[in-house]
Amino acid sequence: MTTNFPYSGRLKIYTAMLAFALLTLPAASPACPLMTAWVASHGGAIDGVWFNQEKDAKIQIYGCGNKFCGSVVWVKKPKLDEKNPTPALRHRPVLGLQIMQGFTYKGNKQWTGGKIYDPKSGNTYSGMIKLADSGRLRLRGYVLFSLFGRTATWTRAPEACGNRKDTKK
């Protein structure tokens, strides 16, 4: 025996509205740090825009399939990928270049199994990422063993919280 609940249509609409509000909360509220803690427990805390260590580039980290990737979305001084080991690729701009791929969330605020391309040297490294806090990432690039590598600290760009753009002029 099925019961026809007279408010089931409205209930679905209200549920959809609540889900939308919760998903857009980081973009519309100062509660972003609270949401970041929740997202960290679910693997997506590295989503967003990050300054590299030198602060001369911003990298957008995003989900690509069930992994995480990253692309250059801003550079202080436009340049070409001149150090690329493949001569045919040396004329492409660094802006828009995907420099991170294949990172998988392993728990405990760590992502592993990815590759990081360094356009300044033209080298590609195995990598791991550790979320130090909601505003800092530690990226470790290495060849063969993580013991032989280098760690860089990236900081979250201000507009990255919920992809909110600063509208002040």
One Martini backbone bead per residue (centre of mass of N, CA, C, O) as a GRO file, in nm:
protein
  169
    1MET     BB    1   0.093   0.039   0.026
    2THR     BB    2   0.049   0.364  -0.087
    3THR     BB    3   0.144   0.690   0.008
    4ASN     BB    4   0.026   1.018  -0.054
    5PHE     BB    5   0.215   1.286  -0.008
    6PRO     BB    6   0.117   1.620  -0.039
    7TYR     BB    7   0.437   1.745   0.015
    8SER     BB    8   0.661   1.615  -0.172
    9GLY     BB    9   0.723   1.843  -0.372
   10ARG     BB   10   0.809   2.058  -0.163
   11LEU     BB   11   1.028   1.892  -0.025
   12LYS     BB   12   1.213   1.879  -0.272
   13ILE     BB   13   1.252   2.182  -0.302
   14TYR     BB   14   1.367   2.240  -0.017
   15THR     BB   15   1.604   2.047  -0.043
   16ALA     BB   16   1.735   2.186  -0.284
   17MET     BB   17   1.770   2.465  -0.148
   18LEU     BB   18   1.949   2.368   0.085
   19ALA     BB   19   2.176   2.250  -0.085
   20PHE     BB   20   2.247   2.513  -0.230
   21ALA     BB   21   2.312   2.681   0.022
   22LEU     BB   22   2.545   2.498   0.125
   23LEU     BB   23   2.723   2.518  -0.138
   24THR     BB   24   2.724   2.856  -0.130
   25LEU     BB   25   2.831   2.952   0.149
   26PRO     BB   26   3.137   3.017   0.098
   27ALA     BB   27   3.066   3.260  -0.109
   28ALA     BB   28   2.851   3.419   0.114
   29SER     BB   29   3.048   3.374   0.372
   30PRO     BB   30   3.241   3.379   0.674
   31ALA     BB   31   3.228   3.042   0.691
   32CYS     BB   32   3.469   2.923   0.530
   33PRO     BB   33   3.656   2.794   0.748
   34LEU     BB   34   3.442   2.586   0.834
   35MET     BB   35   3.414   2.448   0.557
   36THR     BB   36   3.709   2.367   0.524
   37ALA     BB   37   3.705   2.155   0.748
   38TRP     BB   38   3.496   1.976   0.616
   39VAL     BB   39   3.641   1.933   0.340
   40ALA     BB   40   3.901   1.801   0.452
   41SER     BB   41   3.746   1.529   0.528
   42HIS     BB   42   3.678   1.505   0.188
   43GLY     BB   43   3.947   1.607  -0.005
   44GLY     BB   44   3.866   1.931  -0.105
   45ALA     BB   45   4.061   2.153   0.039
   46ILE     BB   46   4.245   2.223  -0.230
   47ASP     BB   47   4.046   2.376  -0.353
   48GLY     BB   48   4.164   2.636  -0.558
   49VAL     BB   49   4.361   2.924  -0.502
   50TRP     BB   50   4.728   2.949  -0.538
   51PHE     BB   51   5.022   3.048  -0.424
   52ASN     BB   52   5.323   3.040  -0.474
   53GLN     BB   53   5.610   3.086  -0.305
   54GLU     BB   54   5.691   3.354  -0.484
   55LYS     BB   55   5.421   3.501  -0.591
   56ASP     BB   56   5.422   3.464  -0.940
   57ALA     BB   57   5.171   3.259  -0.899
   58LYS     BB   58   4.861   3.096  -0.988
   59ILE     BB   59   4.684   2.801  -0.869
   60GLN     BB   60   4.440   2.582  -0.982
   61ILE     BB   61   4.263   2.357  -0.786
   62TYR     BB   62   4.112   2.046  -0.906
   63GLY     BB   63   3.889   1.829  -1.009
   64CYS     BB   64   3.984   1.514  -1.193
   65GLY     BB   65   3.771   1.324  -1.141
   66ASN     BB   66   3.922   1.136  -0.865
   67LYS     BB   67   4.121   1.376  -0.878
   68PHE     BB   68   4.398   1.612  -0.880
   69CYS     BB   69   4.455   1.934  -1.023
   70GLY     BB   70   4.668   2.194  -1.196
   71SER     BB   71   4.657   2.548  -1.294
   72VAL     BB   72   4.755   2.829  -1.448
   73VAL     BB   73   4.590   3.165  -1.381
   74TRP     BB   74   4.856   3.335  -1.294
   75VAL     BB   75   5.102   3.591  -1.384
   76LYS     BB   76   5.323   3.838  -1.335
   77LYS     BB   77   5.500   3.728  -1.590
   78PRO     BB   78   5.488   3.664  -1.898
   79LYS     BB   79   5.554   3.326  -2.031
   80LEU     BB   80   5.734   3.065  -2.150
   81ASP     BB   81   5.807   2.709  -2.198
   82GLU     BB   82   6.141   2.704  -2.240
   83LYS     BB   83   6.228   2.432  -2.050
   84ASN     BB   84   6.117   2.226  -2.216
   85PRO     BB   85   6.212   1.909  -2.335
   86THR     BB   86   6.007   1.982  -2.564
   87PRO     BB   87   6.046   2.182  -2.829
   88ALA     BB   88   5.738   2.212  -2.924
   89LEU     BB   89   5.658   2.342  -2.616
   90ARG     BB   90   5.827   2.627  -2.586
   91HIS     BB   91   5.574   2.825  -2.708
   92ARG     BB   92   5.408   2.804  -2.465
   93PRO     BB   93   5.223   2.920  -2.224
   94VAL     BB   94   5.200   2.917  -1.882
   95LEU     BB   95   4.937   3.020  -1.908
   96GLY     BB   96   4.717   2.739  -1.857
   97LEU     BB   97   4.896   2.532  -1.739
   98GLN     BB   98   4.931   2.203  -1.656
   99ILE     BB   99   5.116   2.107  -1.341
  100MET     BB  100   4.894   1.907  -1.224
  101GLN     BB  101   4.852   1.545  -1.148
  102GLY     BB  102   4.701   1.262  -0.982
  103PHE     BB  103   4.576   1.332  -0.707
  104THR     BB  104   4.521   1.153  -0.396
  105TYR     BB  105   4.328   1.096  -0.133
  106LYS     BB  106   4.458   0.959   0.200
  107GLY     BB  107   4.431   1.131   0.428
  108ASN     BB  108   4.541   1.340   0.665
  109LYS     BB  109   4.582   1.583   0.458
  110GLN     BB  110   4.661   1.389   0.197
  111TRP     BB  111   4.834   1.382  -0.125
  112THR     BB  112   4.899   1.139  -0.382
  113GLY     BB  113   5.042   1.025  -0.698
  114GLY     BB  114   5.160   1.268  -0.838
  115LYS     BB  115   5.234   1.539  -1.067
  116ILE     BB  116   5.500   1.789  -1.117
  117TYR     BB  117   5.544   2.083  -1.303
  118ASP     BB  118   5.838   2.285  -1.376
  119PRO     BB  119   5.878   2.566  -1.572
  120LYS     BB  120   6.161   2.670  -1.464
  121SER     BB  121   6.307   2.370  -1.539
  122GLY     BB  122   6.134   2.128  -1.697
  123ASN     BB  123   6.042   1.946  -1.464
  124THR     BB  124   5.925   1.626  -1.345
  125TYR     BB  125   5.746   1.526  -1.052
  126SER     BB  126   5.687   1.372  -0.790
  127GLY     BB  127   5.402   1.393  -0.552
  128MET     BB  128   5.303   1.579  -0.254
  129ILE     BB  129   5.036   1.672  -0.024
  130LYS     BB  130   4.995   1.912   0.248
  131LEU     BB  131   4.772   2.034   0.483
  132ALA     BB  132   4.850   2.260   0.721
  133ASP     BB  133   4.612   2.458   0.653
  134SER     BB  134   4.367   2.657   0.514
  135GLY     BB  135   4.636   2.847   0.392
  136ARG     BB  136   4.838   2.581   0.356
  137LEU     BB  137   5.077   2.425   0.144
  138ARG     BB  138   5.267   2.119   0.102
  139LEU     BB  139   5.506   2.060  -0.147
  140ARG     BB  140   5.644   1.754  -0.284
  141GLY     BB  141   5.927   1.708  -0.481
  142TYR     BB  142   6.041   1.406  -0.664
  143VAL     BB  143   6.291   1.147  -0.717
  144LEU     BB  144   6.180   0.830  -0.641
  145PHE     BB  145   6.235   0.973  -0.348
  146SER     BB  146   6.122   1.180  -0.092
  147LEU     BB  147   6.403   1.236   0.032
  148PHE     BB  148   6.468   1.344  -0.272
  149GLY     BB  149   6.382   1.680  -0.232
  150ARG     BB  150   6.125   1.940  -0.241
  151THR     BB  151   5.978   2.206  -0.050
  152ALA     BB  152   5.670   2.386  -0.079
  153THR     BB  153   5.484   2.687  -0.002
  154TRP     BB  154   5.146   2.749  -0.020
  155THR     BB  155   4.898   3.009  -0.065
  156ARG     BB  156   4.599   3.129  -0.027
  157ALA     BB  157   4.396   3.299  -0.210
  158PRO     BB  158   4.158   3.522  -0.125
  159GLU     BB  159   3.940   3.439  -0.364
  160ALA     BB  160   3.923   3.116  -0.307
  161CYS     BB  161   3.683   3.137  -0.122
  162GLY     BB  162   3.448   3.005  -0.310
  163ASN     BB  163   3.533   3.177  -0.563
  164ARG     BB  164   3.560   3.464  -0.470
  165LYS     BB  165   3.522   3.788  -0.580
  166ASP     BB  166   3.657   4.095  -0.576
  167THR     BB  167   3.459   4.406  -0.593
  168LYS     BB  168   3.664   4.599  -0.522
  169LYS     BB  169   3.816   4.935  -0.633
   0.00000   0.00000   0.00000
